[in-house]
Amino acid sequence: MSVRGAGVGSPERQVEVETEVGDGAQAGHHLAERRSGSDRGNDPSALQGECGLDSARRTRLVVVCRPRGRSRGAAGKVALVALDLAGQVRREPRQRSAAHLAVELDRVGEAQCQGHGQKDGRHAGIVRTAPGADNCKPSRQRRSVVGCAGARSGTLSLEAVMADLLPFWSAPDEPLDCLYLATAEGYTPLGELLLPDDTRAAIAHAIDDLGVRGGEGEVLVTASPSPLFRRIACFGIGKRAEFSLYALRRLLRRVLEQAGRNREYQIAVALPFAPHDVEPDEARALTLSELALADYRFDRFRSHPDEATKVDGVSIVPLCGESEESLGTMLDRARRLDNLVRLARDLGNRPGNDLNPSTFARELVALFAQTPVRVTVMGPKELEKDGLRGILGVGQGSVHEPRLVRLEYRAKKPRAAVVLVGKGVTFDAGGISLKPVADMALMKHDMAGAAAVVAAMRAVAEDGPPLKVVGLLPLVENLPSGNAFRPGDILTLCNGVTVEVEDTDAEGRIVVGDAMAYAARFHPDVLIDLATLTGACKVALGVELAGLFANDDALAGQIERLGMRTGDRVWRLPLLPQYRDLLRSEWADLKNAGGRWGSLPASAAFLSRFVPGNARWAHLDIAGVAYVVKGHNGLPAGATGFGVRLLLGLLDDLVARQ
């Protein structure tokens, strides 16, 4: 690396850096973009760069600062910070995030500019494009394209950020910032890791000197004796036999958060232990899937997202006997699941003023454009024509009119017909039966069932399974107003069943039941609905398990097994005929609430009245697992994306069994 610069006292301060890096132009561009968005009062064109690429694959990054007024100290700061940029770019052949570099420039520059004038001096910059800069190509994009997030434009896109999962064989030649190694009581983990013999021996000696015991919560860090890493951090899991899926999630979340706080952008993770409550043949794949999700955050609405604490790349240390091909396959699977779960989480975290029935429907049309999934949006006229008066009744209190969105995929020779129904109440105030104010803001998550179905249908669009798969999303807002439906109203649903409204806050079963009755026209063999239906389910099962009701024992057992395999765990609850007696009405075929006692199975008994034909049906009450109020068991606050992996596993299983 070579560095050239003008004198400190010169009117223009310019630093040129030549280094072996994949994309200096992109770094310079984003550096300027990130700096312009800082809150330090600097001119929008303060830091800007250029790059040229010669035949030797060396990139020239130029940072130019022209001081204005008495702000020559700022020029000195920029020069010094540019030197730090050069070092970081040189150390990161995989092209570290330009935003991360910019934040590092801010941090290091503040520390280094103390002897060079005022810290926040204003300055102006210029940008020049070097010949050949257009040919600069990054060796690897910083972040994968996933999920639903990004710009606050009101459109649903597949752009979000995640740490890139890489096999250790693809790690940069330069040392990784840190190796995060899981350790357990009375057990040496290195024997199960596929590392060079000299590296394994050196690390073993280092952790012995460190006094690692592997106790739960233990964190010990030391300098790395191996040239592959700069540091080694040992995270204890306690007793190996007690290491569970929830403990795994907590561990991985801690690792990614710690790496972010340490400004470690390229790390390695070694996980030689599998959760005891996961099937052995699925444990490794599930572990990698959880690792992919461990850095999730929702910062769509933050004016200054914290880019500095986001990890760029995670290199996975392989296990003994694990081939490059098998690890690559599992990483591809983990990335795919990560993309889809993030999509569901991002949808679930959007507030009601950003996502209402009409905007949700419009964005789904764009999301599935040019895919094999056909999207049909039914507005009030179409709902009235097809007799979906339950959806109309619930949504009539809001200025945002209700919608029913149909997502239809059909293979040429489908082996089975599957209908997925997702409750899509984009905000639920309870209607006339108004909810308490304390937790009402959380009711933006009342469309988590619809979000899971959207993600599942996205996977269907990508995979093209030999099935007929239909997603039905009843989208409404349940608000009080002069037009809202009232307790005592009687609604006629799609199949002609009349429902007396006992409680307007029990609206979910009305819209889901209406959509289930509408599903009859698709002649489903299997019907699955997901709904944040009852607080009683959360009272009974907490935030660890979803409630499962089914009219078919084989289907229920299949979903229970898939829940254990995928991490979306369920608990089957009874659905006795006697629970229908709780819903008897004096004035209609049934009422939508059965009182306090037995309210959870009564809600499922209500839905059972709308199962079409001989369809095998399962109802998942995800009220307790759709979101967490604050971080819990490795899950960040907000939407969890529960149900996405379970639905994908079920569809794969149905294909395999047909």
C-alpha positions as CSV (number, residue, x, y, z in Angstrom):
1,M,0.0,0.0,0.0
2,S,1.3,3.5,-0.8
3,V,0.1,6.8,0.5
4,R,0.7,10.3,-0.9
5,G,-0.6,13.5,0.5
6,A,-0.2,17.3,0.4
7,G,1.4,19.1,3.4
8,V,-0.7,19.8,6.5
9,G,-0.5,23.5,6.0
10,S,-1.5,23.5,2.3
11,P,-4.8,25.1,1.3
12,E,-6.0,21.8,-0.1
13,R,-5.5,18.6,1.8
14,Q,-5.5,15.5,-0.5
15,V,-4.6,12.0,0.4
16,E,-4.2,9.3,-2.3
17,V,-4.1,5.7,-1.3
18,E,-3.3,2.8,-3.6
19,T,-4.2,-0.6,-2.2
20,E,-5.4,-4.0,-3.4
21,V,-9.2,-3.8,-3.0
22,G,-12.2,-4.8,-5.1
23,D,-14.2,-1.6,-5.4
24,G,-12.7,1.7,-4.2
25,A,-15.2,3.6,-6.3
26,Q,-18.1,2.1,-4.5
27,A,-16.4,2.8,-1.1
28,G,-15.8,6.4,-2.1
29,H,-19.4,6.9,-3.3
30,H,-21.0,5.4,-0.2
31,L,-18.6,7.1,2.0
32,A,-19.7,10.5,0.7
33,E,-23.3,9.4,0.9
34,R,-23.0,8.2,4.5
35,R,-21.1,11.2,5.6
36,S,-23.7,13.6,4.1
37,G,-26.3,12.0,6.3
38,S,-24.3,12.4,9.6
39,D,-25.4,14.8,12.3
40,R,-22.1,16.6,12.7
41,G,-23.0,19.7,10.7
42,N,-20.7,18.9,7.8
43,D,-21.3,19.9,4.2
44,P,-23.2,17.3,2.2
45,S,-20.2,16.9,-0.1
46,A,-17.7,16.7,2.7
47,L,-16.0,13.4,2.1
48,Q,-15.9,12.1,-1.4
49,G,-13.6,9.6,-3.2
50,E,-12.6,8.3,-6.6
51,C,-11.0,5.2,-7.8
52,G,-9.2,3.9,-10.8
53,L,-8.3,0.3,-11.5
54,D,-5.2,-0.6,-13.4
55,S,-4.1,-3.9,-14.9
56,A,-2.4,-4.8,-11.6
57,R,-5.8,-4.7,-9.9
58,R,-4.8,-1.9,-7.6
59,T,-7.3,0.7,-6.6
60,R,-6.6,4.4,-6.0
61,L,-8.9,6.0,-3.4
62,V,-8.6,9.8,-3.2
63,V,-10.1,11.9,-0.4
64,V,-9.9,15.7,-1.1
65,C,-10.8,18.3,1.4
66,R,-10.7,22.1,0.8
67,P,-11.0,24.1,4.0
68,R,-13.4,27.0,4.2
69,G,-12.8,29.9,6.5
70,R,-11.0,28.8,9.7
71,S,-11.8,25.1,9.3
72,R,-8.3,23.9,8.3
73,G,-8.4,21.6,11.3
74,A,-11.2,19.7,9.6
75,A,-9.0,19.2,6.6
76,G,-6.3,17.7,8.8
77,K,-9.0,15.5,10.4
78,V,-10.2,14.2,7.0
79,A,-6.6,13.5,5.9
80,L,-5.9,11.5,9.0
81,V,-9.1,9.6,8.8
82,A,-8.5,8.8,5.2
83,L,-5.3,7.1,6.3
84,D,-7.4,4.9,8.6
85,L,-9.7,4.2,5.7
86,A,-6.8,3.0,3.6
87,G,-5.8,0.6,6.3
88,Q,-9.3,-0.8,6.7
89,V,-9.8,-1.2,3.0
90,R,-6.5,-3.0,2.7
91,R,-7.4,-5.4,5.5
92,E,-10.8,-6.2,4.0
93,P,-10.4,-7.8,0.5
94,R,-14.1,-8.7,0.6
95,Q,-15.0,-5.0,0.5
96,R,-16.3,-3.9,3.9
97,S,-19.5,-1.9,4.0
98,A,-18.9,1.6,2.9
99,A,-21.3,2.8,5.5
100,H,-19.3,0.9,8.2
101,L,-16.1,2.5,6.8
102,A,-17.7,5.9,7.0
103,V,-18.8,5.4,10.6
104,E,-15.3,4.2,11.4
105,L,-14.0,7.3,9.8
106,D,-16.1,9.4,12.0
107,R,-15.0,7.5,15.1
108,V,-11.3,7.3,14.3
109,G,-11.2,10.8,12.9
110,E,-12.6,12.3,16.1
111,A,-10.0,10.5,18.1
112,Q,-7.1,11.5,15.8
113,C,-8.0,15.1,15.1
114,Q,-7.4,16.5,18.6
115,G,-4.2,18.1,17.6
116,H,-5.4,19.3,14.2
117,G,-8.0,21.9,14.9
118,Q,-11.7,21.9,15.7
119,K,-13.5,18.6,15.5
120,D,-16.7,19.8,13.8
121,G,-15.2,22.4,11.4
122,R,-17.1,22.8,8.2
123,H,-15.5,21.9,4.9
124,A,-16.4,21.4,1.3
125,G,-15.2,18.6,-0.9
126,I,-15.1,17.7,-4.6
127,V,-15.4,14.4,-6.4
128,R,-13.7,13.3,-9.6
129,T,-14.2,10.1,-11.4
130,A,-10.9,8.4,-12.4
131,P,-10.6,6.8,-15.8
132,G,-11.8,3.2,-15.6
133,A,-13.7,3.7,-12.4
134,D,-16.9,2.4,-14.0
135,N,-15.1,-1.0,-14.4
136,C,-14.5,-1.4,-10.7
137,K,-16.5,-4.4,-9.5
138,P,-16.8,-5.5,-5.9
139,S,-15.4,-8.9,-5.1
140,R,-18.5,-9.6,-3.0
141,Q,-21.5,-7.5,-2.2
142,R,-21.6,-6.4,1.4
143,R,-25.1,-7.5,2.2
144,S,-27.5,-10.0,0.8
145,V,-30.9,-8.9,-0.7
146,V,-33.6,-10.2,1.4
147,G,-36.9,-9.5,3.2
148,C,-39.2,-6.5,3.1
149,A,-37.6,-3.3,4.3
150,G,-35.3,-0.5,3.2
151,A,-36.6,2.7,1.7
152,R,-39.6,4.4,3.3
153,S,-41.3,4.7,0.0
154,G,-44.5,2.8,1.0
155,T,-43.7,-0.1,-1.4
156,L,-43.0,-3.6,-0.6
157,S,-39.6,-4.7,-1.8
158,L,-37.1,-7.5,-1.3
159,E,-34.4,-5.4,0.1
160,A,-33.0,-5.6,3.6
161,V,-29.7,-6.2,5.3
162,M,-28.2,-9.3,6.8
163,A,-24.7,-10.6,7.5
164,D,-23.5,-12.8,4.7
165,L,-22.9,-16.4,5.7
166,L,-19.8,-17.9,4.1
167,P,-18.1,-21.3,4.4
168,F,-14.7,-20.9,6.2
169,W,-12.9,-22.1,3.0
170,S,-14.0,-18.9,1.4
171,A,-12.7,-16.6,4.2
172,P,-10.3,-13.8,3.2
173,D,-6.6,-14.3,3.2
174,E,-6.3,-11.5,5.8
175,P,-7.1,-12.5,9.4
176,L,-10.7,-12.4,10.4
177,D,-11.5,-10.0,13.2
178,C,-12.5,-12.7,15.7
179,L,-13.3,-16.4,16.1
180,Y,-16.4,-16.9,18.3
181,L,-16.1,-20.4,19.7
182,A,-18.9,-22.1,21.7
183,T,-17.5,-24.1,24.7
184,A,-19.2,-26.4,27.2
185,E,-18.5,-27.7,30.7
186,G,-16.1,-30.6,30.7
187,Y,-15.8,-30.8,27.0
188,T,-13.2,-29.8,24.4
189,P,-14.9,-28.5,21.3
190,L,-11.9,-28.3,19.0
191,G,-11.9,-32.0,18.2
192,E,-15.1,-31.6,16.2
193,L,-14.0,-28.7,14.2
194,L,-12.3,-29.0,10.8
195,L,-9.3,-26.8,11.2
196,P,-5.6,-27.2,10.2
197,D,-3.7,-29.2,12.8
198,D,-1.4,-26.4,13.7
199,T,-4.3,-24.0,14.1
200,R,-6.2,-26.4,16.3
201,A,-3.2,-27.0,18.5
202,A,-2.4,-23.3,18.9
203,I,-6.0,-22.4,19.8
204,A,-6.3,-25.3,22.2
205,H,-3.2,-24.1,24.0
206,A,-4.6,-20.5,24.1
207,I,-7.9,-21.5,25.6
208,D,-6.2,-23.7,28.2
209,D,-4.1,-20.7,29.3
210,L,-7.2,-18.6,29.3
211,G,-8.8,-21.0,31.8
212,V,-12.0,-21.7,29.8
213,R,-14.5,-23.7,31.8
214,G,-17.5,-23.5,29.4
215,G,-20.0,-22.4,32.1
216,E,-23.2,-20.9,30.9
217,G,-22.8,-17.1,30.4
218,E,-19.0,-17.3,30.5
219,V,-17.2,-15.0,28.0
220,L,-13.4,-15.0,27.7
221,V,-11.4,-13.3,25.1
222,T,-7.8,-13.5,24.1
223,A,-5.4,-12.6,21.3
224,S,-5.3,-15.3,18.7
225,P,-2.2,-17.4,18.3
226,S,-3.3,-18.3,14.8
227,P,-2.8,-15.9,11.8
228,L,-6.3,-16.8,10.7
229,F,-7.9,-14.6,13.4
230,R,-7.1,-11.5,15.4
231,R,-8.9,-12.6,18.5
232,I,-10.6,-15.6,20.0
233,A,-13.8,-15.2,22.1
234,C,-15.1,-18.2,24.0
235,F,-18.8,-18.3,24.9
236,G,-19.8,-20.9,27.4
237,I,-23.1,-22.8,27.0
238,G,-23.0,-24.7,30.3
239,K,-23.8,-28.4,30.3
240,R,-24.0,-29.8,26.8
241,A,-27.0,-32.0,27.6
242,E,-29.0,-29.0,28.6
243,F,-28.3,-26.9,25.5
244,S,-31.7,-26.2,23.9
245,L,-33.0,-24.4,20.9
246,Y,-33.8,-21.4,23.0
247,A,-30.3,-21.4,24.5
248,L,-28.9,-21.5,20.9
249,R,-30.9,-18.5,19.9
250,R,-29.7,-16.5,23.0
251,L,-26.1,-17.5,22.3
252,L,-26.1,-16.5,18.6
253,R,-27.8,-13.2,19.3
254,R,-25.2,-12.4,21.9
255,V,-22.4,-13.3,19.5
256,L,-23.7,-11.0,16.7
257,E,-24.4,-8.2,19.1
258,Q,-21.0,-8.5,20.7
259,A,-19.3,-8.5,17.4
260,G,-21.2,-5.4,16.3
261,R,-20.3,-3.5,19.5
262,N,-16.7,-4.4,18.9
263,R,-16.8,-3.1,15.3
264,E,-15.9,-6.6,14.1
265,Y,-17.2,-6.8,10.5
266,Q,-15.7,-10.1,9.4
267,I,-15.9,-12.9,12.0
268,A,-15.8,-16.7,12.2
269,V,-18.3,-18.8,14.2
270,A,-17.6,-22.3,15.5
271,L,-20.6,-24.2,16.7
272,P,-19.7,-27.8,17.5
273,F,-22.7,-28.3,19.7
274,A,-26.3,-29.1,18.6
275,P,-29.4,-28.4,20.7
276,H,-30.6,-31.5,22.5
277,D,-34.3,-30.9,21.6
278,V,-33.7,-30.9,17.8
279,E,-33.6,-34.0,15.6
280,P,-29.9,-34.9,15.0
281,D,-30.2,-35.0,11.3
282,E,-31.8,-31.5,11.2
283,A,-29.7,-29.9,14.0
284,R,-26.9,-28.5,11.9
285,A,-29.2,-27.0,9.3
286,L,-31.4,-25.5,12.0
287,T,-28.4,-24.0,13.7
288,L,-27.2,-22.3,10.6
289,S,-30.7,-21.0,9.9
290,E,-30.9,-19.5,13.4
291,L,-27.4,-17.9,12.9
292,A,-28.6,-16.3,9.7
293,L,-31.4,-14.6,11.6
294,A,-29.4,-13.7,14.7
295,D,-28.5,-10.2,13.5
296,Y,-32.1,-9.2,12.5
297,R,-33.1,-5.6,13.3
298,F,-35.9,-3.4,12.0
299,D,-34.6,0.1,11.4
300,R,-36.8,1.1,8.5
301,F,-38.1,4.2,10.3
302,R,-34.9,5.3,11.9
303,S,-33.5,8.5,10.5
304,H,-30.0,7.4,11.2
305,P,-29.7,3.6,11.2
306,D,-26.8,2.3,13.2
307,E,-24.7,0.8,10.4
308,A,-21.6,0.8,12.5
309,T,-22.7,-2.2,14.6
310,K,-23.8,-4.5,11.7
311,V,-21.6,-7.4,10.9
312,D,-20.8,-7.9,7.3
313,G,-19.6,-11.5,7.0
314,V,-19.8,-14.6,9.1
315,S,-17.5,-17.5,8.1
316,I,-18.8,-20.8,9.3
317,V,-16.1,-23.2,10.7
318,P,-17.0,-26.7,9.3
319,L,-17.4,-29.7,11.5
320,C,-15.3,-32.8,11.0
321,G,-16.7,-34.9,8.2
322,E,-18.6,-32.0,6.8
323,S,-17.8,-31.5,3.1
324,E,-17.6,-28.1,1.3
325,E,-20.6,-29.2,-0.8
326,S,-22.8,-30.2,2.1
327,L,-22.0,-27.1,4.1
328,G,-22.7,-24.9,1.0
329,T,-26.0,-26.6,0.6
330,M,-27.0,-25.9,4.2
331,L,-25.9,-22.3,3.9
332,D,-28.0,-21.8,0.8
333,R,-30.9,-23.2,2.7
334,A,-30.3,-21.0,5.7
335,R,-30.0,-17.9,3.5
336,R,-33.3,-18.8,1.8
337,L,-35.2,-19.3,5.0
338,D,-33.6,-16.2,6.4
339,N,-34.9,-14.1,3.4
340,L,-38.4,-15.3,3.9
341,V,-38.6,-15.0,7.7
342,R,-37.2,-11.5,7.4
343,L,-39.9,-10.7,4.9
344,A,-42.6,-11.8,7.4
345,R,-40.9,-10.0,10.3
346,D,-40.6,-6.7,8.3
347,L,-44.2,-6.9,7.3
348,G,-45.3,-7.5,10.9
349,N,-43.2,-4.7,12.3
350,R,-44.7,-2.0,10.1
351,P,-47.2,0.3,11.9
352,G,-50.8,0.8,10.9
353,N,-50.2,4.2,9.3
354,D,-47.7,2.6,6.9
355,L,-49.5,-0.7,6.2
356,N,-53.2,-0.7,5.8
357,P,-55.4,-3.1,3.8
358,S,-55.2,-1.1,0.5
359,T,-51.4,-0.5,0.7
360,F,-50.8,-4.1,1.7
361,A,-52.8,-5.4,-1.2
362,R,-51.1,-3.0,-3.7
363,E,-47.6,-4.0,-2.5
364,L,-48.4,-7.7,-2.9
365,V,-49.3,-7.1,-6.5
366,A,-45.9,-5.6,-7.0
367,L,-44.1,-8.3,-4.9
368,F,-45.5,-11.2,-7.0
369,A,-45.3,-9.5,-10.4
370,Q,-43.6,-11.6,-13.0
371,T,-43.9,-14.8,-10.9
372,P,-46.0,-17.9,-11.4
373,V,-48.3,-16.6,-8.5
374,R,-51.4,-14.8,-9.7
375,V,-52.6,-12.0,-7.5
376,T,-56.3,-11.0,-7.3
377,V,-57.4,-8.2,-5.1
378,M,-61.1,-8.1,-4.1
379,G,-62.4,-4.8,-2.9
380,P,-65.8,-4.0,-1.3
381,K,-67.8,-4.6,-4.5
382,E,-66.3,-8.0,-5.2
383,L,-66.6,-8.9,-1.5
384,E,-70.3,-8.0,-1.6
385,K,-70.8,-9.9,-4.8
386,D,-69.3,-13.1,-3.4
387,G,-71.1,-12.9,-0.1
388,L,-68.0,-12.1,2.1
389,R,-70.0,-10.0,4.5
390,G,-68.0,-11.0,7.5
391,I,-64.9,-9.3,6.1
392,L,-67.0,-6.3,5.0
393,G,-68.7,-6.0,8.5
394,V,-65.4,-6.0,10.4
395,G,-63.8,-3.5,8.1
396,Q,-66.6,-1.1,7.8
397,G,-65.5,1.1,10.8
398,S,-62.3,2.2,9.0
399,V,-61.7,4.7,6.2
400,H,-59.4,2.1,4.8
401,E,-61.7,-0.3,3.0
402,P,-61.2,-4.1,3.5
403,R,-59.6,-6.4,0.9
404,L,-59.4,-10.1,0.3
405,V,-56.2,-10.9,-1.6
406,R,-56.0,-14.2,-3.5
407,L,-52.5,-15.6,-4.2
408,E,-52.9,-18.5,-6.6
409,Y,-50.3,-21.0,-7.8
410,R,-51.1,-24.0,-9.9
411,A,-48.6,-26.6,-11.2
412,K,-49.4,-28.3,-14.5
413,K,-50.3,-31.6,-12.8
414,P,-50.8,-30.8,-9.1
415,R,-50.5,-33.7,-6.7
416,A,-52.7,-32.0,-4.1
417,A,-54.5,-28.7,-3.4
418,V,-53.5,-26.7,-0.4
419,V,-55.1,-23.5,0.9
420,L,-53.3,-21.2,3.4
421,V,-55.4,-18.6,5.2
422,G,-53.6,-15.8,7.1
423,K,-55.4,-13.3,9.3
424,G,-54.6,-9.8,8.1
425,V,-55.9,-7.3,10.6
426,T,-53.4,-4.5,9.9
427,F,-54.5,-2.8,13.1
428,D,-57.0,-3.9,15.8
429,A,-58.3,-1.4,18.2
430,G,-61.1,-3.8,19.2
431,G,-63.8,-1.9,17.4
432,I,-66.7,-0.8,19.7
433,S,-65.5,-3.3,22.3
434,L,-62.4,-1.1,22.6
435,K,-59.1,-2.6,23.8
436,P,-57.2,-1.2,26.8
437,V,-54.8,1.5,25.9
438,A,-51.8,-0.1,27.5
439,D,-51.0,-2.6,24.8
440,M,-53.0,-1.3,21.9
441,A,-49.9,-0.3,19.9
442,L,-48.9,-3.9,19.7
443,M,-52.0,-4.6,17.6
444,K,-50.0,-3.7,14.5
445,H,-48.9,-7.3,14.8
446,D,-52.4,-8.6,14.3
447,M,-51.6,-9.4,10.7
448,A,-48.8,-11.8,11.5
449,G,-50.7,-14.7,10.0
450,A,-51.0,-13.0,6.7
451,A,-47.3,-12.1,6.8
452,A,-46.4,-15.8,7.2
453,V,-48.6,-16.8,4.3
454,V,-47.1,-14.1,2.1
455,A,-43.6,-15.4,2.8
456,A,-44.7,-19.0,2.2
457,M,-46.3,-18.0,-1.2
458,R,-43.1,-16.2,-2.1
459,A,-41.2,-19.5,-1.6
460,V,-43.9,-21.3,-3.7
461,A,-43.3,-18.7,-6.5
462,E,-39.6,-19.4,-6.4
463,D,-39.7,-23.2,-6.0
464,G,-42.6,-24.2,-8.2
465,P,-43.8,-27.3,-6.3
466,P,-46.0,-29.9,-8.0
467,L,-49.0,-28.6,-6.0
468,K,-51.9,-26.3,-6.2
469,V,-51.4,-23.7,-3.5
470,V,-53.7,-20.8,-2.8
471,G,-53.1,-18.1,-0.2
472,L,-56.1,-16.2,1.1
473,L,-55.5,-12.9,3.0
474,P,-58.5,-11.1,4.5
475,L,-57.2,-7.6,5.2
476,V,-59.1,-5.2,7.4
477,E,-58.7,-2.6,10.1
478,N,-60.9,-3.0,13.2
479,L,-61.6,0.5,14.4
480,P,-64.5,2.2,16.3
481,S,-66.5,4.8,14.5
482,G,-70.0,5.8,13.6
483,N,-69.9,3.2,10.8
484,A,-68.3,0.3,12.9
485,F,-70.2,-2.9,13.4
486,R,-71.8,-3.3,16.8
487,P,-72.3,-5.9,19.5
488,G,-75.6,-7.5,18.6
489,D,-75.2,-7.2,14.8
490,I,-75.8,-10.3,12.8
491,L,-73.5,-11.0,9.8
492,T,-74.0,-13.6,7.1
493,L,-70.7,-15.2,6.0
494,C,-69.7,-16.6,2.6
495,N,-71.3,-20.1,3.2
496,G,-74.6,-18.7,4.5
497,V,-73.9,-19.2,8.2
498,T,-75.2,-16.3,10.3
499,V,-73.1,-15.0,13.2
500,E,-74.3,-12.8,16.1
501,V,-71.6,-10.4,17.1
502,E,-71.1,-10.8,20.9
503,D,-67.8,-9.0,21.0
504,T,-66.4,-6.8,18.2
505,D,-62.9,-7.5,19.6
506,A,-63.3,-11.2,18.5
507,E,-63.2,-10.1,14.9
508,G,-60.4,-12.3,13.8
509,R,-62.5,-15.5,13.7
510,I,-65.1,-13.7,11.6
511,V,-62.7,-12.7,8.8
512,V,-60.7,-15.9,8.9
513,G,-64.0,-18.0,8.9
514,D,-65.3,-16.0,6.0
515,A,-62.0,-16.7,4.0
516,M,-62.1,-20.4,5.0
517,A,-65.7,-20.7,3.7
518,Y,-64.6,-18.9,0.5
519,A,-61.8,-21.5,0.1
520,A,-64.4,-24.1,-0.8
521,R,-64.2,-23.0,-4.5
522,F,-60.6,-24.2,-4.6
523,H,-61.5,-27.7,-3.4
524,P,-58.6,-28.0,-0.9
525,D,-57.3,-31.3,0.3
526,V,-55.5,-29.5,3.1
527,L,-56.5,-26.2,4.7
528,I,-54.2,-24.4,7.2
529,D,-55.1,-21.1,8.9
530,L,-52.7,-18.9,10.9
531,A,-54.2,-16.3,13.2
532,T,-53.3,-14.2,16.2
533,L,-56.7,-15.2,17.4
534,T,-57.0,-15.2,21.2
535,G,-55.2,-13.8,24.2
536,A,-56.3,-17.0,26.0
537,C,-53.7,-18.9,23.9
538,K,-51.0,-16.7,25.1
539,V,-52.2,-17.1,28.7
540,A,-52.1,-20.9,28.3
541,L,-48.9,-21.4,26.3
542,G,-46.9,-18.2,26.8
543,V,-44.6,-17.0,24.0
544,E,-42.9,-20.4,23.4
545,L,-45.6,-22.4,21.6
546,A,-48.4,-21.9,19.2
547,G,-51.8,-23.5,19.8
548,L,-52.7,-26.3,17.3
549,F,-56.2,-27.5,16.6
550,A,-57.0,-30.0,13.9
551,N,-59.8,-32.2,12.6
552,D,-57.2,-34.9,11.4
553,D,-54.9,-36.7,13.7
554,A,-52.3,-37.5,11.0
555,L,-52.1,-33.8,9.9
556,A,-51.8,-32.7,13.5
557,G,-49.0,-35.2,14.1
558,Q,-47.2,-34.1,10.9
559,I,-47.4,-30.4,12.0
560,E,-46.1,-31.3,15.5
561,R,-43.1,-33.1,14.1
562,L,-42.4,-30.3,11.6
563,G,-42.6,-27.8,14.4
564,M,-39.8,-29.6,16.3
565,R,-37.7,-29.8,13.2
566,T,-38.1,-26.2,12.1
567,G,-38.1,-24.4,15.4
568,D,-41.7,-23.1,15.0
569,R,-43.1,-25.3,17.8
570,V,-46.7,-26.0,18.5
571,W,-48.8,-27.8,21.1
572,R,-52.0,-29.6,20.2
573,L,-55.1,-28.7,22.1
574,P,-58.5,-30.5,22.3
575,L,-61.3,-29.7,19.9
576,L,-64.4,-31.5,21.3
577,P,-67.9,-31.2,19.8
578,Q,-69.1,-29.9,23.1
579,Y,-67.2,-26.6,22.7
580,R,-69.6,-25.7,19.9
581,D,-72.3,-25.5,22.6
582,L,-70.5,-22.4,24.0
583,L,-71.3,-20.6,20.8
584,R,-75.1,-21.0,20.7
585,S,-77.0,-17.9,19.8
586,E,-80.6,-17.0,20.4
587,W,-80.8,-15.1,17.2
588,A,-78.3,-16.6,14.7
589,D,-76.6,-19.8,13.8
590,L,-73.8,-19.0,16.3
591,K,-72.2,-16.2,18.1
592,N,-68.6,-15.1,17.8
593,A,-67.7,-15.4,21.5
594,G,-68.5,-17.9,24.1
595,G,-67.6,-16.2,27.4
596,R,-64.5,-16.5,29.6
597,W,-64.4,-20.2,30.3
598,G,-63.2,-22.4,27.4
599,S,-62.7,-19.4,25.2
600,L,-59.6,-20.8,23.5
601,P,-61.1,-24.1,22.2
602,A,-64.4,-22.2,21.5
603,S,-62.5,-20.0,19.0
604,A,-61.3,-23.1,17.2
605,A,-64.8,-24.6,17.3
606,F,-66.1,-21.4,15.7
607,L,-63.7,-21.8,12.8
608,S,-64.5,-25.5,12.4
609,R,-68.0,-24.5,11.1
610,F,-66.3,-23.0,8.0
611,V,-64.1,-25.9,6.9
612,P,-65.1,-26.8,3.3
613,G,-66.1,-30.3,2.4
614,N,-63.7,-33.1,3.6
615,A,-60.7,-30.9,3.8
616,R,-58.1,-31.8,6.4
617,W,-57.8,-28.7,8.5
618,A,-55.4,-27.3,11.0
619,H,-55.7,-24.0,12.9
620,L,-52.6,-22.4,14.4
621,D,-53.3,-19.8,17.1
622,I,-50.1,-17.7,17.0
623,A,-51.2,-15.0,19.4
624,G,-48.4,-15.8,21.8
625,V,-45.6,-16.4,19.4
626,A,-46.2,-13.8,16.6
627,Y,-44.3,-11.1,18.4
628,V,-42.4,-10.4,21.6
629,V,-42.7,-7.1,23.5
630,K,-39.0,-7.1,24.3
631,G,-36.1,-9.3,23.5
632,H,-36.7,-12.9,24.6
633,N,-34.7,-16.1,24.2
634,G,-32.6,-14.7,21.4
635,L,-35.6,-13.1,19.6
636,P,-35.5,-9.3,19.1
637,A,-38.5,-7.2,20.1
638,G,-41.2,-7.2,17.5
639,A,-42.4,-9.7,15.0
640,T,-40.9,-13.2,15.0
641,G,-41.9,-14.5,11.6
642,F,-43.4,-17.6,13.2
643,G,-45.0,-20.0,10.9
644,V,-42.9,-19.3,7.8
645,R,-40.5,-22.3,8.3
646,L,-43.4,-24.5,9.5
647,L,-45.4,-23.8,6.3
648,L,-42.4,-24.4,4.1
649,G,-41.7,-27.7,5.8
650,L,-45.3,-28.7,5.5
651,L,-45.4,-28.0,1.7
652,D,-42.2,-29.9,1.2
653,D,-43.6,-32.8,3.2
654,L,-46.8,-32.9,1.2
655,V,-44.8,-33.0,-2.0
656,A,-42.7,-35.9,-0.7
657,R,-45.7,-37.9,0.5
658,Q,-47.8,-37.6,-2.6
